[in-house]
Amino acid sequence: MSRTRSTERRGQIPDTVGIHVRPPEVDDRVLPGHWEGNFIKGAGNHSSIGVLVERTSRLVPLAKMEDATATSALADFTAKLNPIAAPLRQNFTYDHGKEITRHRELSGATGVRVYFCDPHSSRQHGTCENTNGLLRKYLPKGTDLSIYSQDELEANADSLNGRPRATHAFHSPPEVFATISENASQPATPVH
């Protein structure tokens, strides 16, 4: 095997499922439970925060990460996803960051299917990328993110989530998420 070929394979995340096989309804944003995720990195990439965004409501939970490892991503994304009702955590779209290497364990622990964007295609999880830009108002680039407690991160998320969105007829993400949560828990009405 040539040296070049071996270098190309180094660092790849095993057993990824690409975004192109993700159910088409995820793109429509009509049905809830489809999430995007990413990390925001702090000064010198020594600190990080996990970001989740629900695609329909645009609800944003944040997770304080001890570091940018796959072990932290597994533990903290699991802790954020599991309290959400199962019908509202269908799948999770992520880029090729090494912190998501344990994606199969995340699926096993949460029941979410993990889909990966194409390499260098951040637009394929643009909701999270846009959200990361908005979060930089609260978490400026070049700062040590380890100084923020989970309570402070939740206050920042609450502030961002409290902003009414034109896309939701000026309702906030928590209002939209509450409505879709309620609808998801209602039994289907039989058709006669």
C-alpha positions as semicolon CSV with decimal commas, in nm:
position;residue;x (nm);y (nm);z (nm)
1;M;0,000;0,000;0,000
2;S;0,136;0,342;-0,089
3;R;0,211;0,603;0,173
4;T;-0,035;0,847;0,012
5;R;-0,326;0,606;0,031
6;S;-0,257;0,529;0,396
7;T;-0,251;0,902;0,479
8;E;-0,590;0,952;0,310
9;R;-0,748;0,688;0,532
10;R;-0,597;0,814;0,856
11;G;-0,844;1,008;1,067
12;Q;-1,159;0,892;0,895
13;I;-1,459;0,823;1,115
14;P;-1,565;0,458;1,077
15;D;-1,912;0,342;0,976
16;T;-2,057;0,679;0,882
17;V;-2,395;0,708;0,713
18;G;-2,405;0,998;0,471
19;I;-2,659;1,276;0,460
20;H;-2,776;1,161;0,116
21;V;-2,959;0,864;0,269
22;R;-3,121;1,076;0,539
23;P;-3,504;1,073;0,505
24;P;-3,622;1,351;0,270
25;E;-3,872;1,485;0,527
26;V;-3,578;1,617;0,730
27;D;-3,523;1,882;0,463
28;D;-3,889;1,991;0,473
29;R;-3,878;2,096;0,840
30;V;-4,242;1,994;0,879
31;L;-4,196;1,699;1,112
32;P;-4,012;1,752;1,442
33;G;-3,731;1,550;1,593
34;H;-3,453;1,616;1,346
35;W;-3,144;1,767;1,510
36;E;-2,817;1,918;1,395
37;G;-2,510;1,929;1,614
38;N;-2,168;2,083;1,633
39;F;-1,900;2,207;1,869
40;I;-1,802;2,567;1,930
41;K;-1,433;2,576;2,014
42;G;-1,267;2,822;2,250
43;A;-0,927;2,989;2,251
44;G;-0,659;2,762;2,107
45;N;-0,919;2,484;2,067
46;H;-0,864;2,398;2,435
47;S;-1,228;2,437;2,541
48;S;-1,558;2,358;2,373
49;I;-1,935;2,369;2,396
50;G;-2,173;2,124;2,232
51;V;-2,454;2,282;2,030
52;L;-2,777;2,110;1,931
53;V;-3,049;2,264;1,713
54;E;-3,389;2,112;1,641
55;R;-3,457;2,184;1,274
56;T;-3,834;2,249;1,291
57;S;-3,851;2,474;1,598
58;R;-3,488;2,600;1,593
59;L;-3,470;2,523;1,968
60;V;-3,108;2,531;2,095
61;P;-2,977;2,335;2,394
62;L;-2,610;2,383;2,487
63;A;-2,382;2,135;2,662
64;K;-2,069;2,224;2,856
65;M;-1,794;1,992;2,739
66;E;-1,493;1,901;2,951
67;D;-1,289;1,884;2,632
68;A;-1,331;1,820;2,260
69;T;-1,301;1,442;2,279
70;A;-1,535;1,174;2,152
71;T;-1,589;1,061;2,512
72;S;-1,718;1,405;2,615
73;A;-1,935;1,435;2,303
74;L;-2,090;1,095;2,370
75;A;-2,162;1,170;2,737
76;D;-2,284;1,526;2,700
77;F;-2,490;1,489;2,381
78;T;-2,651;1,179;2,536
79;A;-2,733;1,379;2,851
80;K;-2,895;1,654;2,643
81;L;-3,087;1,428;2,403
82;N;-3,225;1,161;2,637
83;P;-3,463;1,386;2,837
84;I;-3,637;1,475;2,509
85;A;-3,937;1,255;2,426
86;A;-3,838;0,976;2,186
87;P;-4,065;1,095;1,900
88;L;-3,880;1,429;1,914
89;R;-3,531;1,280;1,877
90;Q;-3,534;1,098;1,547
91;N;-3,196;1,179;1,397
92;F;-2,886;1,390;1,430
93;T;-2,682;1,547;1,149
94;Y;-2,317;1,624;1,214
95;D;-2,005;1,719;1,023
96;H;-1,689;1,508;1,021
97;G;-1,544;1,643;1,348
98;K;-1,340;1,378;1,529
99;E;-1,540;1,440;1,846
100;I;-1,830;1,240;1,699
101;T;-1,624;0,924;1,637
102;R;-1,840;0,736;1,890
103;H;-2,157;0,803;1,690
104;R;-2,270;0,438;1,700
105;E;-2,267;0,449;2,081
106;L;-2,458;0,779;2,070
107;S;-2,722;0,612;1,853
108;G;-2,741;0,317;2,092
109;A;-2,770;0,541;2,399
110;T;-3,028;0,783;2,257
111;G;-3,208;0,608;1,973
112;V;-3,115;0,882;1,725
113;R;-2,979;0,790;1,384
114;V;-2,662;0,987;1,307
115;Y;-2,605;1,119;0,955
116;F;-2,287;1,284;0,836
117;C;-2,252;1,582;0,606
118;D;-2,017;1,556;0,314
119;P;-1,663;1,667;0,405
120;H;-1,617;2,046;0,383
121;S;-1,993;2,101;0,334
122;S;-2,102;2,300;0,637
123;R;-2,405;2,428;0,443
124;Q;-2,553;2,078;0,479
125;H;-2,614;2,153;0,845
126;G;-2,664;2,524;0,795
127;T;-2,914;2,566;1,079
128;C;-2,643;2,475;1,329
129;E;-2,379;2,683;1,150
130;N;-2,611;2,986;1,157
131;T;-2,688;2,922;1,523
132;N;-2,317;2,905;1,604
133;G;-2,283;3,252;1,450
134;L;-2,564;3,383;1,671
135;L;-2,411;3,218;1,979
136;R;-2,085;3,405;1,926
137;K;-2,266;3,715;2,062
138;Y;-2,269;3,533;2,397
139;L;-1,954;3,324;2,352
140;P;-1,704;3,539;2,159
141;K;-1,433;3,380;1,947
142;G;-1,096;3,362;2,113
143;T;-1,232;3,327;2,467
144;D;-1,175;3,040;2,705
145;L;-1,513;2,864;2,700
146;S;-1,429;2,658;3,007
147;I;-1,510;2,961;3,224
148;Y;-1,882;2,919;3,152
149;S;-2,086;2,696;3,382
150;Q;-2,371;2,482;3,252
151;D;-2,613;2,728;3,420
152;E;-2,454;3,019;3,232
153;L;-2,478;2,827;2,905
154;E;-2,843;2,754;2,970
155;A;-2,905;3,126;3,037
156;N;-2,737;3,206;2,703
157;A;-2,946;2,942;2,527
158;D;-3,262;3,078;2,694
159;S;-3,178;3,427;2,571
160;L;-3,125;3,304;2,215
161;N;-3,430;3,076;2,228
162;G;-3,647;3,360;2,361
163;R;-3,610;3,558;2,040
164;P;-3,927;3,538;1,831
165;R;-3,860;3,420;1,476
166;A;-4,024;3,550;1,161
167;T;-4,015;3,197;1,023
168;H;-4,250;3,095;1,309
169;A;-4,495;3,387;1,276
170;F;-4,296;3,557;1,554
171;H;-4,327;3,275;1,803
172;S;-4,013;3,170;1,988
173;P;-3,846;2,831;1,945
174;P;-3,963;2,708;2,290
175;E;-4,323;2,798;2,202
176;V;-4,298;2,609;1,873
177;F;-4,122;2,315;2,039
178;A;-4,392;2,298;2,310
179;T;-4,662;2,289;2,044
180;I;-4,491;2,017;1,843
181;S;-4,419;1,823;2,164
182;E;-4,785;1,836;2,258
183;N;-4,889;1,727;1,909
184;A;-4,635;1,443;1,913
185;S;-4,781;1,309;2,238
186;Q;-5,139;1,312;2,111
187;P;-5,268;0,977;1,986
188;A;-5,347;0,967;1,618
189;T;-5,715;1,019;1,538
190;P;-5,853;0,717;1,355
191;V;-5,993;0,784;1,011
192;H;-6,341;0,641;0,955
